[in-house]
Amino acid sequence: MAALQYAGLDDTDSDEELPPGWEERTTKDGWVYYANHLEERTQWDHPKSGKRKRVAGDLPYGWEQETDENGQVYFVDHINKRTTYLDPRLAFTVEDNPMKPNAKQKYDGNTTAMEILQGRDMSGKVIIVTGANSGIGFETAKSFALHGAHVILACRNMVKANEAVQRILEEWHKAKVEAMTLDLASLRSVQEFFEAFRSKNIPLHVLICNAAIFGVPWTLTEDGLESLFQTNHLGHFYLIQLLRDILCCSAPARVVMVSSESHRFTDINDSSGKLDLNLLSPSKKDFWPMLAYNRSKLCNILVSSELNRRLSSRGVTSNALHPGSLMYTSLHHNWWVYTLLFALARPFTKSMQQGAATTVYCACAPELEGLGGMYFNNCCRCVPSQEAENEATAAALWEISEKLIQERVGSPGK
């Protein structure tokens, strides 16, 4: 359950205890008032201290505020299947003092996605999360859905995607969440996803490019490209190209690219400093899974920065991030060596909720409104590799990616 913000909470003392016959209640907009059942009256001031208070923060996730037929506010705990007239936030009240500054919340590697969203109402926001049926993608989608956003889980495996939707609905039956088919290893599937989304005639405020594969053997996609390169990079690039106009019309909008610190251990230029397609989509004899993954993650940052340069003037910003080191996700399952490594490291890894925190931060942090072209780790901006900051390489990658798509399906967005 998300932590409640309680900065400024006074220590409880005898002056805060209610006299017999008094009850503490809250209004619909969070102000605390006091009911005297003996005299059948109410008042705003605490009967002993004389203070006026309000509840701090939003309701914990899983809770919902309702009003009965008499106009009395009550609270529904969907997780524990119970109702109460007692506001769960009453233990965390703050004194009515508008001149008192609020403490600025700090985020780090231990912060969870739900803590990032604490107190945020995402109603009216439409968010697409690729690869959202498990791992940090699922936690990202769930966290936004439980805070009111309309979330679309864009996944290759629809059985698992629909199961993920049901898990979210079990936590909150009013969550606005749905699954749509998207196979990033197929440019045709990306096109079909775009057409299905466009037919809904809804805006798009956040596109989270989260899906990735890791440790897979060399295979070619139906488009004739190495599968890891197409899934992790080119499929997302094509998706962004297709959704570009919808994002611009929905501005301010954000694109979030989930990359990795492993981007630091590779290059995609040849010895002369020019972008080498053979390094991006290698032949079988030149393929090494770890190196291919690293290159795809470098591509993610380069595309994010170039996208921000191209679209920030139209209200669309883009940032890339590293979710966390050695998180125990389904990415590892393709090779037993990685499975063993992840199993040994599991006690020291982040949870999925912690892993999703930086993604959620980049997607909704108010302080990032209008800002892009950056790289984040543990919810803090950091400097990526020198290659990831190479604008010439980013522009060349953009150009060659457009060319690869055009050769296979025509001009992007057409």
C-alpha positions as CSV (number, residue, x, y, z in Angstrom):
1,M,0.0,0.0,0.0
2,A,1.4,3.4,-0.9
3,A,2.9,5.4,1.9
4,L,0.9,8.4,3.1
5,Q,2.6,11.8,3.2
6,Y,2.6,12.9,6.8
7,A,5.2,15.7,6.9
8,G,4.1,18.3,9.4
9,L,2.1,15.9,11.6
10,D,2.1,17.0,15.2
11,D,2.8,14.5,18.0
12,T,-0.4,13.2,19.7
13,D,-1.0,14.7,23.1
14,S,-3.9,15.0,25.5
15,D,-5.2,18.2,23.7
16,E,-5.7,16.1,20.6
17,E,-7.9,13.5,22.3
18,L,-11.6,13.9,21.7
19,P,-14.0,14.3,24.7
20,P,-16.6,11.6,25.2
21,G,-19.5,11.8,22.8
22,W,-17.4,13.5,20.0
23,E,-16.5,12.0,16.7
24,E,-14.0,13.1,14.0
25,R,-15.2,13.2,10.4
26,T,-14.1,14.5,7.1
27,T,-15.9,16.3,4.3
28,K,-15.8,15.3,0.7
29,D,-12.9,17.6,0.0
30,G,-10.8,16.5,2.9
31,W,-11.5,19.0,5.7
32,V,-11.9,17.6,9.2
33,Y,-14.9,18.5,11.3
34,Y,-16.2,17.3,14.7
35,A,-19.6,15.9,15.6
36,N,-21.0,16.2,19.1
37,H,-23.5,13.4,19.4
38,L,-24.7,14.5,22.9
39,E,-25.7,18.0,21.7
40,E,-26.3,16.9,18.1
41,R,-24.2,19.6,16.5
42,T,-21.0,19.9,14.5
43,Q,-18.1,22.3,14.4
44,W,-14.8,22.9,12.5
45,D,-12.6,23.6,15.5
46,H,-11.2,20.7,17.6
47,P,-13.2,20.8,20.9
48,K,-10.0,20.9,23.0
49,S,-7.1,22.4,21.0
50,G,-9.3,24.7,18.8
51,K,-7.2,23.7,15.8
52,R,-8.6,23.3,12.3
53,K,-7.2,20.4,10.3
54,R,-7.4,18.6,6.9
55,V,-6.4,15.1,5.9
56,A,-3.0,14.8,4.2
57,G,-2.6,13.1,0.9
58,D,-4.9,11.0,-1.3
59,L,-6.7,7.9,-0.2
60,P,-4.5,4.8,-0.1
61,Y,-4.8,2.7,-3.2
62,G,-7.7,0.3,-3.1
63,W,-9.9,2.8,-1.2
64,E,-12.7,4.8,-2.7
65,Q,-14.9,7.6,-1.3
66,E,-18.7,7.4,-1.7
67,T,-21.7,9.3,-0.4
68,D,-24.8,7.6,1.1
69,E,-28.4,8.6,0.7
70,N,-28.2,11.1,3.6
71,G,-25.2,12.9,2.1
72,Q,-22.8,11.3,4.5
73,V,-19.3,10.5,3.2
74,Y,-18.1,6.9,3.7
75,F,-15.2,4.9,2.5
76,V,-14.9,1.6,0.6
77,D,-11.8,-0.6,1.1
78,H,-11.9,-2.8,-2.1
79,I,-8.9,-4.9,-1.1
80,N,-10.4,-6.0,2.3
81,K,-14.0,-5.8,1.1
82,R,-15.3,-3.5,3.8
83,T,-16.9,-0.1,4.3
84,T,-16.4,2.5,7.0
85,Y,-17.4,6.0,7.8
86,L,-13.9,6.6,9.3
87,D,-11.5,8.2,6.8
88,P,-8.3,6.1,6.7
89,R,-6.3,9.3,6.4
90,L,-7.4,10.7,9.7
91,A,-4.3,9.4,11.4
92,F,-2.3,11.7,9.1
93,T,-3.8,15.2,9.4
94,V,-2.0,18.5,9.0
95,E,-2.9,21.7,10.7
96,D,-4.6,24.3,8.5
97,N,-1.7,26.7,8.0
98,P,-1.4,27.8,4.4
99,M,1.8,29.7,5.0
100,K,3.6,26.5,6.1
101,P,5.7,25.1,3.2
102,N,5.3,21.5,2.2
103,A,8.3,19.3,2.5
104,K,9.6,18.3,-0.9
105,Q,9.5,14.5,-1.4
106,K,12.7,12.8,-2.3
107,Y,12.9,9.7,-4.4
108,D,15.7,7.1,-4.6
109,G,16.3,3.5,-5.5
110,N,14.0,2.3,-2.8
111,T,11.0,4.3,-3.9
112,T,8.1,2.4,-5.4
113,A,5.9,3.4,-8.3
114,M,2.9,3.7,-6.0
115,E,4.8,6.2,-3.9
116,I,5.6,8.3,-6.9
117,L,1.9,8.5,-7.7
118,Q,0.7,9.1,-4.1
119,G,-1.8,11.9,-4.2
120,R,-2.0,12.0,-8.0
121,D,-5.2,11.8,-9.9
122,M,-4.5,10.5,-13.4
123,S,-8.1,10.5,-14.5
124,G,-8.4,11.6,-18.1
125,K,-4.9,10.5,-19.0
126,V,-4.4,7.8,-21.7
127,I,-1.3,5.7,-21.3
128,I,0.1,2.9,-23.5
129,V,2.6,0.5,-21.9
130,T,4.3,-2.0,-24.2
131,G,5.2,-5.4,-22.7
132,A,2.8,-4.8,-19.8
133,N,1.7,-8.3,-19.0
134,S,4.5,-9.0,-16.5
135,G,7.4,-7.5,-14.6
136,I,8.0,-3.8,-14.4
137,G,5.7,-3.2,-17.3
138,F,2.8,-4.7,-15.4
139,E,3.6,-2.8,-12.2
140,T,3.8,0.4,-14.3
141,A,0.4,-0.3,-15.9
142,K,-1.2,-1.3,-12.6
143,S,0.1,1.7,-10.8
144,F,-1.3,4.1,-13.3
145,A,-4.6,2.2,-13.6
146,L,-5.1,2.3,-9.8
147,H,-4.7,6.1,-10.0
148,G,-7.5,6.6,-12.5
149,A,-5.6,6.6,-15.9
150,H,-7.0,4.8,-19.0
151,V,-4.2,2.2,-19.5
152,I,-3.6,0.1,-22.6
153,L,-1.5,-3.0,-22.2
154,A,0.2,-3.5,-25.6
155,C,1.4,-7.1,-25.6
156,R,2.3,-9.9,-27.9
157,N,0.7,-12.7,-25.8
158,M,-3.0,-11.8,-25.4
159,V,-3.7,-14.7,-23.0
160,K,-1.2,-13.3,-20.5
161,A,-2.2,-9.7,-21.3
162,N,-5.9,-10.5,-20.5
163,E,-4.8,-12.2,-17.3
164,A,-2.9,-9.1,-16.3
165,V,-6.0,-7.0,-17.0
166,Q,-8.0,-9.2,-14.7
167,R,-5.4,-9.0,-11.9
168,I,-5.6,-5.2,-12.0
169,L,-9.5,-5.3,-12.0
170,E,-9.4,-7.6,-9.0
171,E,-7.6,-4.8,-7.1
172,W,-9.9,-2.1,-8.3
173,H,-13.0,-3.1,-10.2
174,K,-13.4,0.5,-11.6
175,A,-9.9,0.5,-13.2
176,K,-10.0,1.6,-16.8
177,V,-7.6,-0.9,-18.4
178,E,-7.6,-3.0,-21.5
179,A,-5.3,-5.2,-23.6
180,M,-4.4,-4.8,-27.2
181,T,-2.2,-7.0,-29.5
182,L,1.2,-5.7,-30.3
183,D,4.1,-7.8,-31.6
184,L,7.1,-5.6,-32.0
185,A,8.9,-8.2,-34.0
186,S,6.4,-7.7,-36.8
187,L,6.1,-4.3,-38.5
188,R,2.7,-5.5,-39.8
189,S,1.5,-6.0,-36.2
190,V,2.7,-2.6,-35.2
191,Q,0.7,-1.1,-38.1
192,E,-2.4,-3.0,-37.0
193,F,-2.0,-1.9,-33.4
194,F,-1.8,1.7,-34.6
195,E,-4.9,1.4,-36.7
196,A,-6.8,-0.2,-33.9
197,F,-5.8,2.5,-31.5
198,R,-6.5,5.3,-33.9
199,S,-10.0,3.9,-34.4
200,K,-10.8,4.5,-30.7
201,N,-10.5,8.3,-31.4
202,I,-8.9,9.0,-28.1
203,P,-5.9,11.1,-27.1
204,L,-2.5,9.6,-26.1
205,H,-0.7,11.4,-23.2
206,V,2.0,8.9,-22.4
207,L,3.7,6.2,-24.5
208,I,5.9,3.9,-22.4
209,C,8.3,1.8,-24.6
210,N,9.0,-0.9,-22.0
211,A,8.9,-4.2,-23.9
212,A,12.2,-6.0,-24.5
213,I,13.8,-9.4,-25.1
214,F,17.1,-10.6,-23.7
215,G,19.4,-13.6,-24.0
216,V,17.5,-15.0,-27.1
217,P,19.2,-17.1,-29.8
218,W,19.8,-15.5,-33.2
219,T,16.6,-15.6,-35.4
220,L,15.3,-13.4,-38.2
221,T,11.9,-11.8,-38.0
222,E,9.3,-12.0,-40.8
223,D,10.7,-8.6,-41.9
224,G,14.2,-10.2,-42.3
225,L,15.9,-8.5,-39.4
226,E,17.6,-9.9,-36.3
227,S,14.8,-10.3,-33.7
228,L,16.4,-8.6,-30.7
229,F,17.2,-5.5,-32.7
230,Q,13.7,-5.3,-34.2
231,T,11.9,-6.0,-30.9
232,N,13.9,-3.7,-28.7
233,H,14.5,-0.9,-31.1
234,L,12.9,-0.8,-34.5
235,G,9.5,-2.0,-33.5
236,H,9.3,0.8,-30.9
237,F,10.7,3.3,-33.4
238,Y,8.0,2.5,-35.9
239,L,5.3,2.7,-33.2
240,I,6.5,6.1,-32.2
241,Q,6.5,7.2,-35.9
242,L,2.9,6.0,-36.3
243,L,1.6,7.6,-33.1
244,R,3.5,10.9,-33.6
245,D,0.6,13.0,-34.7
246,I,-1.7,11.7,-32.0
247,L,0.9,12.5,-29.4
248,C,1.3,16.0,-30.8
249,C,-2.5,16.6,-30.8
250,S,-2.6,15.4,-27.2
251,A,0.2,17.7,-26.0
252,P,1.6,18.0,-23.5
253,A,2.5,14.4,-24.0
254,R,5.5,12.2,-23.1
255,V,7.4,9.3,-24.5
256,V,9.3,7.2,-22.0
257,M,12.0,4.8,-23.2
258,V,13.1,2.0,-20.8
259,S,16.8,1.5,-21.6
260,S,19.5,0.0,-19.4
261,E,22.9,0.9,-17.9
262,S,24.3,-1.9,-20.2
263,H,24.2,0.7,-23.0
264,R,27.6,1.9,-21.6
265,F,29.3,-1.3,-22.8
266,T,29.0,-1.0,-26.5
267,D,29.1,1.1,-29.6
268,I,27.2,1.0,-32.9
269,N,29.7,2.9,-35.1
270,D,32.4,1.2,-37.1
271,S,36.1,2.0,-36.9
272,S,35.6,5.1,-39.1
273,G,33.0,6.5,-36.8
274,K,30.0,5.7,-39.1
275,L,26.9,3.9,-38.1
276,D,27.2,0.2,-39.0
277,L,24.0,-1.6,-39.8
278,N,25.8,-4.9,-39.5
279,L,26.4,-4.1,-35.8
280,L,22.7,-3.3,-35.3
281,S,21.3,-6.4,-37.1
282,P,24.2,-8.9,-37.2
283,S,24.5,-12.1,-39.0
284,K,24.3,-15.4,-37.1
285,K,28.1,-15.8,-37.0
286,D,28.6,-12.3,-35.6
287,F,25.7,-12.5,-33.0
288,W,26.3,-12.4,-29.3
289,P,23.1,-12.0,-27.2
290,M,24.5,-9.8,-24.5
291,L,26.2,-7.4,-26.9
292,A,23.1,-7.3,-29.1
293,Y,21.0,-6.4,-26.1
294,N,23.5,-3.6,-25.1
295,R,23.3,-2.1,-28.5
296,S,19.6,-2.1,-28.6
297,K,19.5,-0.3,-25.2
298,L,22.0,2.3,-26.6
299,C,19.6,2.8,-29.5
300,N,16.8,3.4,-27.1
301,I,18.6,6.4,-25.5
302,L,19.7,7.8,-28.9
303,V,16.1,7.6,-30.3
304,S,14.7,9.2,-27.1
305,S,17.1,12.2,-27.4
306,E,16.5,12.6,-31.2
307,L,12.8,12.4,-30.7
308,N,12.9,15.1,-28.1
309,R,14.9,17.3,-30.4
310,R,12.3,16.8,-33.2
311,L,9.1,17.0,-31.2
312,S,9.6,19.0,-28.1
313,S,8.6,22.2,-29.9
314,R,5.2,20.6,-30.6
315,G,4.7,19.7,-26.9
316,V,6.0,16.1,-27.0
317,T,9.0,15.4,-24.7
318,S,11.0,12.2,-24.4
319,N,13.2,10.8,-21.7
320,A,15.1,7.5,-21.3
321,L,15.8,5.5,-18.1
322,H,17.5,2.6,-16.4
323,P,14.9,0.7,-14.3
324,G,17.3,-1.1,-11.9
325,S,20.2,-3.4,-11.7
326,L,19.7,-7.2,-11.9
327,M,15.9,-7.1,-11.3
328,Y,14.4,-10.6,-11.2
329,T,12.1,-10.4,-14.3
330,S,11.0,-12.7,-17.0
331,L,13.7,-11.3,-19.3
332,H,16.2,-13.8,-17.9
333,H,14.3,-17.0,-18.8
334,N,15.9,-17.5,-22.2
335,W,19.3,-18.7,-21.1
336,W,20.1,-20.9,-18.0
337,V,23.3,-18.8,-17.2
338,Y,21.2,-15.7,-16.7
339,T,18.6,-17.7,-14.7
340,L,21.3,-18.8,-12.3
341,L,22.8,-15.3,-12.1
342,F,19.4,-13.7,-11.4
343,A,18.6,-16.4,-8.8
344,L,21.8,-15.8,-6.9
345,A,21.4,-12.0,-7.0
346,R,17.7,-12.0,-6.2
347,P,18.0,-11.1,-2.5
348,F,19.9,-7.9,-3.5
349,T,17.7,-6.8,-6.4
350,K,14.9,-4.3,-6.6
351,S,11.2,-5.3,-6.4
352,M,9.1,-4.9,-9.5
353,Q,7.4,-1.9,-7.8
354,Q,10.7,-0.3,-7.2
355,G,11.8,-1.1,-10.7
356,A,8.8,0.6,-12.1
357,A,9.3,3.8,-10.1
358,T,11.7,5.6,-12.5
359,T,9.4,4.8,-15.4
360,V,6.4,6.3,-13.6
361,Y,8.5,9.3,-12.5
362,C,9.5,10.1,-16.1
363,A,5.9,9.6,-17.2
364,C,4.2,12.0,-14.7
365,A,6.6,14.0,-12.5
366,P,5.3,17.7,-12.6
367,E,8.9,19.0,-12.5
368,L,9.6,17.3,-15.8
369,E,6.8,19.0,-17.7
370,G,8.3,20.3,-20.9
371,L,11.7,18.8,-20.3
372,G,13.2,16.0,-22.2
373,G,16.3,14.5,-23.8
374,M,17.5,13.2,-20.5
375,Y,18.5,9.9,-18.9
376,F,17.4,8.8,-15.5
377,N,18.4,6.2,-12.9
378,N,16.8,5.8,-9.5
379,C,14.4,8.7,-10.3
380,C,17.4,11.0,-10.7
381,R,18.9,12.5,-13.8
382,C,22.4,11.1,-14.6
383,V,24.8,11.3,-17.5
384,P,24.6,8.4,-20.0
385,S,27.6,7.2,-22.0
386,Q,29.5,9.4,-24.4
387,E,28.1,7.4,-27.3
388,A,24.5,7.9,-26.1
389,E,25.1,11.7,-26.2
390,N,26.4,11.7,-29.8
391,E,23.9,13.7,-31.8
392,A,25.4,12.7,-35.1
393,T,24.9,9.0,-34.2
394,A,21.4,9.7,-33.1
395,A,20.5,11.4,-36.3
396,A,22.1,8.6,-38.4
397,L,20.2,6.0,-36.4
398,W,17.0,7.8,-37.0
399,E,17.7,8.0,-40.7
400,I,18.6,4.4,-41.1
401,S,15.6,3.2,-39.0
402,E,13.3,5.2,-41.3
403,K,15.0,3.6,-44.3
404,L,14.6,0.0,-42.9
405,I,10.9,0.6,-42.4
406,Q,10.4,2.3,-45.7
407,E,12.0,-0.6,-47.5
408,R,9.5,-3.0,-45.9
409,V,6.2,-1.2,-45.4
410,G,6.6,2.2,-47.1
411,S,7.1,5.6,-45.5
412,P,6.5,5.6,-41.6
413,G,3.1,6.8,-40.7
414,K,1.6,6.2,-44.2
